[in-house]
Amino acid sequence: MRVLLIGDIVGKPGRQIVVRCVRGLVATRGIDLVVANAENCAGGSGLTPANYQELVAAGVDCITLGDHIYRRREISAVLESQPNIVKPANFPATAPGRDFAVVRARNGVEVAVISLLGRVFMRPVDCPWTAADRVLAQIPSHVKVILVDFHAEATSDKQLMGRYLDGRTSAVLGTHTHVATADETILPGGTAFQCDVGMTGPFDSVLGRRVDRVLEATLTFNPTHFEVAQGDIRLLATLVDVDPETGKATAIERVRITQTEADQLARQIS
């Protein structure tokens, strides 16, 4: 089976390209499950209930978040009520949301999705390795396909998590930096790994934000609102092939869709 993780969706441009091309990607690439990191959907920071509904309607099956998870307070009700959206599992137990989700893929296979937050250069959180062990122990034994979105800054953290979970999960894929890495691999135990999937949104930018705004703040120290940029919209994702009987990954591939390609995909299914 094939599982796709879409990297950090940034603002309206990121949401629009997801809406434009996800169903076409599913149809043309034989994708069974689509997971998306949506923590930057709402104006570049956070997720609203309307954004959640938009992504689900576009064909996203499960949503992960990260350090901006609670930037929009109204998302808490969605986190508590909906079964296909998760908080980082190493957040406090009292934080709104569930530690993992089990969602049914298009081919009928149940897939567990876990989100974890790194600690190096990030907000203080509980140990992600301990949290991973705890959550894996809670996942029903018949669920073999397990995807981990490790939302972290340091590549060393991400590599360590990949090695720690090798053979115990189907994939450990990094998000958060908005910069895709070229280190996709299948680890010796059968876990697909990549340090960072990258960003879905405007690439004529600094990590999705207007270049002039970031430059002004950097050069003058004047408080400046980092508005979401608008140019060169792309979708970045990672596609993992998994044996549903064993949960082992058999292939991993970086995916990049430009606006032109997204339009072509939309026409193919219209």
FENRA-V230838 format. One record per pair of residues at least 12 apart in sequence whose ideal C-beta (glycine too) atoms are under 8 Angstrom apart, sorted by the first residue. I is the first residue (numbers start at 1). GAP is how many residues later the second one is. If there is no record, write none. Layout:
# FENRA-V230838
((I:GAP) (I:GAP))
This chain:
# FENRA-V230838
((1:31) (1:32) (1:104) (1:106) (1:108) (1:144) (1:240) (1:241) (1:243) (2:27) (2:28) (2:29) (2:30) (2:31) (2:237) (2:238) (2:239) (2:240) (3:28) (3:29) (3:30) (3:32) (3:102) (3:108) (3:142) (3:144) (3:167) (3:168) (3:236) (3:237) (3:239) (4:21) (4:25) (4:27) (4:29) (4:30) (4:31) (4:233) (4:234) (4:235) (4:236) (4:251) (5:30) (5:31) (5:32) (5:142) (5:144) (5:166) (5:168) (5:170) (5:192) (5:232) (5:233) (5:235) (6:12) (6:16) (6:28) (6:29) (6:30) (6:31) (6:54) (6:191) (6:194) (6:229) (6:230) (6:231) (7:30) (7:168) (7:171) (7:173) (7:189) (7:190) (7:191) (7:192) (7:193) (7:229) (7:230) (7:231) (8:29) (8:31) (8:32) (8:58) (8:167) (8:168) (8:170) (8:189) (8:190) (8:191) (8:192) (8:193) (8:200) (9:27) (9:28) (9:29) (9:31) (9:32) (9:46) (9:191) (9:192) (10:30) (10:31) (10:34) (10:168) (10:189) (10:190) (10:191) (10:192) (10:197) (10:198) (10:218) (11:29) (11:30) (11:31) (11:32) (11:33) (11:190) (11:191) (11:197) (11:217) (12:31) (12:216) (13:188) (13:189) (13:215) (13:216) (13:217) (13:220) (14:26) (14:27) (14:185) (14:186) (14:187) (14:188) (14:194) (14:219) (14:221) (15:26) (15:36) (15:39) (15:40) (16:217) (17:183) (17:184) (17:216) (17:217) (17:218) (17:240) (17:242) (17:245) (18:18) (18:37) (18:40) (18:42) (18:182) (18:217) (19:35) (19:36) (19:38) (19:39) (20:242) (20:243) (20:245) (20:246) (21:214) (21:236) (21:240) (21:241) (21:244) (21:245) (22:12) (22:36) (22:37) (22:38) (23:35) (23:36) (23:242) (23:246) (24:238) (24:240) (24:241) (24:242) (24:244) (24:245) (25:230) (25:232) (25:240) (26:33) (26:80) (27:241) (27:242) (28:237) (28:240) (29:210) (31:75) (31:208) (32:73) (32:74) (32:75) (32:77) (33:28) (33:29) (33:70) (33:72) (33:73) (33:78) (34:25) (34:26) (34:27) (34:28) (35:25) (35:26) (35:27) (35:28) (35:29) (35:78) (35:112) (35:114) (36:19) (36:24) (36:26) (36:27) (36:28) (36:164) (37:26) (37:27) (37:28) (37:29) (37:112) (37:114) (37:138) (37:160) (38:13) (38:14) (38:17) (38:22) (38:25) (38:26) (38:27) (39:25) (39:26) (39:27) (39:28) (39:29) (39:30) (39:32) (39:112) (40:28) (40:161) (40:168) (41:14) (42:29) (42:30) (43:185) (44:164) (44:165) (44:182) (44:183) (44:184) (45:23) (45:26) (46:22) (46:23) (46:24) (46:25) (46:26) (46:29) (47:16) (47:18) (47:22) (47:24) (47:25) (47:28) (48:24) (48:26) (48:27) (49:25) (49:26) (49:28) (49:29) (52:23) (52:26) (52:30) (52:33) (56:28) (61:23) (61:42) (61:44) (62:22) (62:23) (62:24) (62:39) (62:41) (62:49) (62:51) (63:21) (63:22) (63:23) (64:21) (64:22) (64:49) (64:51) (64:85) (64:87) (64:111) (65:20) (65:21) (65:22) (65:23) (65:50) (65:86) (66:22) (66:49) (66:51) (66:85) (66:109) (66:110) (67:50) (67:55) (67:56) (67:84) (67:109) (69:18) (69:19) (69:22) (69:28) (70:25) (70:26) (76:20) (76:21) (79:17) (79:18) (79:19) (80:16) (80:17) (83:15) (83:18) (83:19) (83:20) (84:17) (84:19) (85:12) (85:13) (85:16) (86:12) (86:13) (86:14) (86:15) (86:27) (86:28) (86:29) (87:12) (87:28) (88:27) (88:28) (88:29) (88:37) (88:40) (88:43) (88:63) (89:25) (89:26) (89:27) (89:39) (89:42) (89:43) (89:45) (89:46) (90:26) (90:27) (90:35) (90:36) (90:37) (90:38) (90:40) (90:41) (91:26) (91:34) (91:35) (92:34) (99:15) (99:32) (99:35) (99:36) (99:39) (100:12) (100:13) (100:14) (100:35) (100:38) (100:39) (101:12) (102:37) (102:38) (102:41) (105:40) (107:137) (109:36) (109:135) (110:30) (110:32) (110:33) (110:35) (111:32) (111:34) (111:35) (111:36) (112:27) (112:31) (112:33) (112:34) (112:35) (113:33) (113:34) (113:36) (114:18) (114:21) (114:22) (114:32) (114:33) (114:34) (114:35) (114:55) (115:33) (115:34) (115:36) (116:12) (116:15) (116:16) (116:32) (116:33) (116:34) (116:35) (116:36) (116:45) (117:34) (117:35) (118:32) (118:33) (118:34) (118:35) (118:36) (118:39) (118:40) (118:43) (118:58) (119:33) (119:38) (120:32) (120:33) (120:34) (120:36) (120:37) (121:32) (121:33) (122:30) (122:31) (128:22) (128:24) (128:33) (129:32) (129:35) (132:16) (132:29) (132:32) (132:33) (136:32) (136:33) (144:26) (144:100) (144:101) (144:102) (144:103) (145:25) (145:97) (145:99) (145:102) (146:22) (146:23) (146:24) (146:25) (146:101) (147:22) (147:23) (147:24) (147:26) (147:93) (148:13) (148:17) (148:21) (148:23) (148:24) (148:25) (149:24) (149:25) (149:26) (150:12) (150:22) (150:23) (150:24) (150:25) (151:23) (151:24) (151:25) (152:22) (152:24) (153:23) (153:24) (155:19) (155:26) (155:40) (155:41) (158:14) (158:16) (158:37) (158:38) (159:34) (159:36) (162:25) (162:29) (162:31) (163:24) (165:26) (166:21) (166:22) (166:23) (166:24) (166:25) (166:27) (167:20) (167:21) (167:22) (167:23) (167:24) (168:21) (168:23) (169:22) (169:78) (170:20) (170:21) (170:22) (170:70) (170:72) (170:77) (170:78) (170:79) (171:20) (171:21) (171:22) (171:69) (171:71) (171:78) (171:81) (172:19) (172:20) (172:21) (173:19) (173:20) (173:21) (173:24) (173:65) (173:67) (174:20) (174:21) (174:22) (174:23) (175:21) (175:22) (176:20) (177:19) (178:18) (178:20) (178:21) (178:29) (178:30) (179:17) (179:19) (179:20) (179:28) (180:16) (180:17) (180:18) (180:19) (180:56) (180:74) (180:76) (181:13) (181:14) (181:15) (181:17) (182:72) (183:12) (184:54) (184:68) (184:69) (184:70) (185:67) (186:63) (186:64) (186:65) (186:66) (189:59) (190:56) (190:57) (190:58) (190:59) (191:57) (191:58) (192:46) (192:48) (192:50) (192:57) (192:59) (192:60) (193:59) (194:44) (194:58) (194:60) (197:39) (197:40) (197:41) (198:38) (198:39) (198:56) (198:58) (199:35) (199:37) (200:34) (200:35) (200:36) (200:37) (201:27) (201:28) (201:32) (201:33) (202:26) (202:27) (202:28) (202:29) (202:30) (202:31) (203:28) (203:29) (203:30) (203:31) (204:25) (204:26) (204:27) (204:28) (205:23) (205:24) (205:26) (205:27) (206:23) (208:20) (208:21) (209:17) (209:18) (209:19) (209:20) (210:16) (210:17) (210:18) (210:19) (211:18) (213:12) (213:13) (213:14) (214:12) (232:27) (233:25) (233:26) (233:29) (234:22) (234:23) (234:24) (234:25) (235:20) (235:21) (235:22) (235:27) (236:18) (236:19) (236:20) (236:21) (237:17) (237:18) (237:20) (238:14) (238:15) (238:16) (238:17) (239:13) (239:14) (239:15) (239:16) (240:12) (240:13))
